């Protein structure tokens, strides 16, 4: 059985190997150091500073390697000390893998509760319109005609909100990006959904939406920063009914996406999805 010292030695070797790969592939600035921290549940997270122009290529490079390392970008980390502090803050009970069926049920429950609340709180003169906006089949009739191709999104859209803060690529030992909120809950600490009383989203809620979208649309975490998550999407929906259903899910997940029609005509058709909570 490996000792703690051996585990630390292996972690250092992994960090050195990652640093070598990053340098060889031109994915990080010359001399950039890879830092590592062990999460309370045993997995390791590696972090390295990257330049914005290298960020997407670095993320896609590690996404394409079947090595059990899931990448995402953040501006929450600017030093090894911060990386270790955020990793240590993830202590808690072990979180089991979320099945696809469980994720689907959780998402359907939240979407249904948001819709019921919205209709219940509508003023009499707005009731018919609100019911129409909360029914996917009826909502689809209000939308722009689908073009048949995805809308290209801006991978660095998050920089409009976070400016020129230093950018880090984190590589986490796990099985899929939907597990990131479970392993690093501090990276989505401000999220609240639109269901009654703006109830805070739990790490499990985040994982459910992310697993649901990952399975259906190839959506993977690209950026997390406490109050925002941005996803890269391989195959967003192209038909009106599915676009409408997805827009209702986006609206339920993030209350700040207030206009479901705008969401359906824009973000839901795009290769980049952004969610932020004020």
C-alpha positions, 0 to 999 in steps of 0.5 A: 500500500503506498505511503503518504510520502510515496503519494506526494512523490507521485504527485510531484512526478505528475506535475513535472510531466504535466509541465513538460507536456505544457511546455512541449506543446506550447500551451503555457509560458516558458518556465511556468510551474505546475502546482498541485494540491490533494483534495480531502477525498484523495483526488489531486488537482494540478494548476498552471498559469496560462495566457488567454490566447493559449487557454482554449487550446490548452483546455481542448488538448487536455480534454482530448487526452484519456488520462483521467484529468478533467480541465477547466479555467478559472481566475480564482487561483493566482498562487499555489497557496490559493490552490491548496486553500481552495482544495482544503475547503472541499472537505465533506462527505464522499459524493457518489457518482450521479447516474444519468437517470438521477440527473434527469429526474433532478433537472425535471423536478427543478424545472417543474417547480420553477414553472409552477412558481412562475405561473402561480405568481403571475398577475391575472393579466400576465397569466396566459403569457406566462403559461405560454412561456412555461410550456415548451411546445407553445414556447417553440412557436414564439421562437425564431426559425432554427437555422440548422447550424449552431451559433458560434460562441465566444470561448473567452466571453467570461473575460468581459466580466472578469477582465484581465485577471490572471488565468489558470488551467486546473486539471482535476483527477475525476471522471467527468466535468459534471463532477467538478462542483462536487469535488470543488464546491467553492468554485460555484458558491453563489449560484441560486436557481429560480425555484421558490425563495431563490434557494441556493443551488447545492453541488448536487444540483449543479452536478445534475444539470451538468450531467444532464447537458453533458449527456445530451449536448456534449456540454463540458465545463470550460470556466468556473469562478465562484459566481459564473460557469461557462460551458463549451458545447459540442452539439447544441440543439437545432430543432425548435422544440428541443431549443425551447426545452433547453431554454427552460432548463437554462432559465431554471438553473440560473435566475439571472437569465430572465428572458426565456425567449432571448435565451432560446433564440441565443444562448441555447443554440450556441456552442458556448453557454454562460451562467452567472449569478449576481 
